[in-house]
Amino acid sequence: MSRFWWNMRSLDEFAREKLTSLEARGLRRRLEPTARVDSIHVERAGRRLISFCSNDYLNLSQDPRVRAAAKAAIDRYGAGAGASRLVDGDHPLLGDLEHRLAAFKGAEAACVFGSGYLANSGIVPTLVGKNDLALVDELAHSCMRAGAKLSSAMTLVFRHNDLVHLSDLLAIHRPEHARCLIATDGVFSMDGDLAPLEDLKALARERDAWLLVDDAHGLGVLNAGHGSTVGHDIPLQMGTLSKAIGVYGGYVCASAPVIDLIKTRAASFIYTTGLPPACAGAAIAALDVIESEPGLVAAPLAKAQRFTTALGLPDAVSPIVPLIVGDARRAVALSRALEDEGFLVSAIRPPTVPEGTSRLRVTFTSAHPEAEIDRLAAALRRLTNDLRP
């Protein structure tokens, strides 16, 4: 009993010291109770705010057709999947969703995971191991680096979208390894810029490497909704169901043999419960909406470009617009000032972004009124002048 008490005391002391250090640097994070009211409004601390930080780009999580499909799936199949798909049997809705995703992304087959993080942490170790090489863009999502670490492959980070650096790393290290995987985002989640997929694909072919692209923030909003990877013949197209699709889950689209291997060997697929039926049913309905409403799909990018024009910034190429502040405490202060103006725009700080690049990450959805976009831009012009050191 005494030893247990002392162990807990040392653990608590460790946690308090870490929290104090993070607080001093403006890096401590806190969950703020926030209720979604509708497609763009939330309630926080008794106030109604318009959110410019959601990834629900098409507002499909609130769409009556998507909600009805989720309810219908629950009524027919229940709230949960029950077990792993390899243990309890493969749910028919998940098979239907995989067929739809594969067709939508121009691939032979697809595999659905419980989340995007689970997808990348399972895909990479399935394809490369300790005698192999993994090259990851420095700004790719952390789950790609997590997957590479789990794989035990030699993992190297190449400078963001730097084809020369990547080529140099391949020239030096590729001959020493049996297999090689290059991993990048299609749309980078914190910067909103795009990967040079054609050039990456050509380099991968030249060096006999496999290209994995995370299209989480491209699906539903670029190239008529098909995402950043479509038309580029990418062998491994990964993404999520939790952004423009508006639900939850992850997927990868690839050739039939590759998908069969992933379903047989990916630990994060084998050893976790299948996606709930409601998520699968809702995702299928969301894909129906995306395929049938091109105007809805085009709206988030158009509204992001209205915002960048209003601030005199380069045209947005995705619905994500970063406003780099630099210091983490200044980013938090600006976020709070915007909240006083009626806007929810979160401050993004290290380790999510590199040191010295804390920012506001502004995201745009199909439902954002143009007047509110203009009002946000005007508030930022005023507040950034006020907050300059």
N, C-alpha and C positions, 0 to 999 in steps of 0.2 A: 504493500500500500504506500509506504513511504517513498520507494523508488518510483512508483507511478506518479506520485505527486510531484517529485522533483523533475521527472521527464516532462510533465505537462508545463511546469513552471519555465523550464528552458525553452520549450516550444513557444509559449506565449511571449516570452521575452524576445525571442527571435522575430516573431511576427510584429510585435510593437516597434522594434528597432527598424525593421524594413518599412513599415508604414510611415514612421516618422521621417525617414529619409526620402521616401517617395513624396510625401506631403511638402517637404521643403523645396523640392524641385518641380512642384506643380504636376506630378505624375500619378498621384493617388487617384484611383477611380472609384466612383460610387454609383450604385444603381439608384435611379430616380423613378419612383412610381409614376407611370405615364400610361394613361388609357387612351386608346385610339377611339375617336368619336365617329369618324367617317373616313373617306379616302385620304384626306389631307390634314384633318384637324385632330389634335390630341388635347387631353386635359392633364395638367401637371400642377400640383399645389393649388388647386382650385381655380386655375386660369386656363382659358382656352387659347391654344397656340396653333399656328399653321406650320406644319412640319416640312422642312426642306432637308431632311436627312434620312428619309426612308429609301430602301432599295426596291420597294413595291412600285416599280416604274410605270406599270400600266394600271395600277390600282385594282388588280384582279382579285386580291384577297377580299375585297369588299363587293365584288361584282355579284349580283343576284344569281347569275347562271352558275358561277363557280361555287358559290355557297350552297345552292340547291343540289349540285352534284355531290358535294361533300356530305350533305345530310342524307341523300339517297343512298350513298355507299354505307354510311353508318346504319341506316335502317335495314339494309339488306345483309350486311356482313359483320356489323358490330364495330366497336371502337378501336380494337387493336388487331394486330396480325397474329398474335398468339405465340409465335416462335420464329426461329430462323427459317428462311425460305427452303433451305436444304433439309430441315428437320420436320417441319409441320406441313410441307407441301407448298407448292408455288401458287400464290393467290392469282386468280385469273385477271383481276384488274391490273396487277403489276406486269403481267405479260402483255396486256393490251397497251399499257403505258410505254413499255419498252419498244414495242413495234411502232407506235406513233413517234416516239423520239428519234428512232433510227431513220424513219422515213423523212422526218422534218429536217434532220441534219445531214441527209444524203449519205447515210452509212448502212452497212449490212445488218448491224445488230446493236443492241444497247443493253446495259446493265444498270439497274437502279439501286442506289445505296441509301442509307438512312440520312445522310447529309453530304454536303460537298466536302467537308473536312474528312469524313470517313472515306469518301471516294478516293481522294488523292493519297491519303495515308495507306490505302489498300492497293491502288493501282501500281504505284511506283515499286514497292517491294515485290510485287508479283512479276514484274518485268525485268528488274535488274537486281543483282546481288553483290557479294563481297568482291568478286573479281571484275566488276563492271564499273562504269563511269556514269555519273549523273551531273549534268550541267544545268544550273538554275539561274534565271534572271534575278538580279538582286532585289527587285521590287515585286517579284511574284508572291502570291499569297503564301502565308506561313505554312499552310498544310502541304504545299509542295516540298518545302524544305523538311518538314516533319516526315513525309513519306520517304524522301531520300535518306534521311538519317536512319529510319527504320530498316531500310533496305541493306544497310552496311556497304553500299557501293561507295567508291571514292567520289565525294561530292565537292564540286567547285562552283563558286558563284561568279557569273559574268556580269560586267557592268551593264546597267539598264539599257536595253535595246542596242547594245554596242556589238555590231556584227564583227568588227575587227578583233575585239577582245575575245569574243567567242571563237572565232576562227583560229586565233593564236592558241587558245587553250586546247582546241581539238587537234591542232597540228602537233602539239607537245605530248598530249596525254592519250589521245584516241588509240594510237598503235599498241599501247600497253594493256588494253582492256578488251575483253571478248565482246561485250555489248555496251552500247552508249545510249543514254536518254537525254534529250534536251527538253526542259520544262519551262513554260512561260505562261503568263496571262495573255488572253486576247485583248481584253480591255482591263487596264490596271485599275484596281479598285480604289486606290487612294489618289491617283493622279488623273484618271480619266482618259489617258492617252492609249494608243493602240500599238500592238506589237507589229513589226514588219514581217508578217507571216510568209509572204512569198519568198523573201530573202532567207528567212530561217529554214523554210522547207528546202530550198535549194542547197543550203549549207549542210543540212541534215543528210540529204541524199548523197552529196559529194563525199561526206565522211562516214557513210553507213551508220547513221544514228536515227533514232526514233524520236519524233516530235510529239510532245504532249502539250496541248493548249487548254487552259482553263478559261472557258467562255461564260463564266457565271454572270458577268455584267454585260455581255453582248446579246445573249439569247433574248428575243422578244423586242429588242430596240434597234438593232442594226440589220441592214440588208433584208428589209421586209420582214423582220422578226427572226430570221434564221440565224442571226448571230455573226460574230466576227470571223468564224472559221469556215463558214459555208462558201464554196467556190474555190477554196484553196487546197482541197484534197489533203486534209490533215489526217494522219492515221489514227490519232488518239484525241477525240474531242470530248473534253470533260466539261461539266457545268452543274448548275444547281436548279432546283425547283422553287427556291425561296426568294428569288429576286423578281424578275418580270412575271414569272409564272404565278407568284403570289401565294405559294403553299409552303412546302417543306420537303427536303430530300435532295439527293444528288444523283448524277448519272455519268456514264461514259459511253460514247458511241465509237465503234470501231468495226473491224472485220469480224465475221462470225467465229473464226478460230480464236482470235484474241479475246472476245467476250466469253467464249466457252472456258478458256483458261482462267480468266478473272473470276468467273463464277465458281470455279473449282478450287482456286488457290488463294484468292484475296481474303486475308484474315478479317478485315473490317466488313466483308460481306458475309462470310461463313459464320462468324461468331457473334452476330447481332440479330436482333429481331427484325423482321421485315417491316417495310414502311406501312403505316396504318392505311386501311382501305380508303378512308376519307381523303387522305393526301393524294392517293393515286387517282381517285375519281375526280377530285377537284383539278388536278394537273391536266387530265385529259380534256376537261371542259375548258380550261384556260388555253390549251393549244388550239381548240376549236375557235375561240375568240380571236387569237392572234392570227390565225390563217384567214379569217373572214373580215377583219377590220383593219385595213392598211392605214387608215387615218389615225386610229388609236395608237398603232405601233410607231408611227412617225412623230407623234406629238412630243415625247420627252426630249428628244434631241433638238427639235425646233425650239422648244422653250429654254433649253440650256443655251442655245445660240442667241436667243433674245437677251438673256442675262449677260452673256459675255460681251455682246455688242453694247449693252447699256453701261458696262464698266470699262469699255475700251480694251478688252482683253482679246487675245486670239480666239477665233471661232472654236467653240466646243466641238469635239468629235465623238462625244458620248454624253449621256445624261449626267455625268459626274464632272463638277468644276471645283478644283482645289483653290483655296485662297491661302497662300503660304504666309504665315505670320512670323515664324521662327521660334520665338521663345514660348515654352509651354504655358507659362502663367498668362502671357498676353493673349494667347489663343483662348484660354478659359475665360478671361475677362471680356473678350469680344463676344464670345458665345453668350455670356450672361447679359451683356448689353443688348444683344439682339433679342433675347428672351423678354427683356423689359419692353421691347418694341412689338412683341407678339409673335416672334418667330422662334422656332426650334431648329437650331443649326449647331450640331455637336462639334466640340473641339477634338481634333485627332492628334494624339501625342505619342512620343516614343513609348514602347518599342514598336507600335504599329507603323510608325513612319520613322525615318532616320533622325538622329539627333540634329537639332537646329532647324528642322523643317515642320514643326508643329503648325497646324493649319485648321481652317474651317473647311469641311468637305460638304459642298452644297450639291444636292441631288434634285433632279426634276422629274415630275411624273406627268402623265397625260392630263390629270385633273387640276393642275395648278393654274389658277386664273392669271392672265397676263398682267392684270392690275397689281396682283400681289407680287409677281416677279419684279415689276418695276418698283414697287414700294420697297422690296428687299434690297434692290440695287441702290436705291436712294439712301436707305438707312446705312448701308455699308460705306458709301462714299462719305457720309457724315461721320460715322463712328470711327472709321479707320483714321481720319484726320484727328479726331479727338484723342485717340489712343496712341498716337505716335509718341515715342520717348523724346 
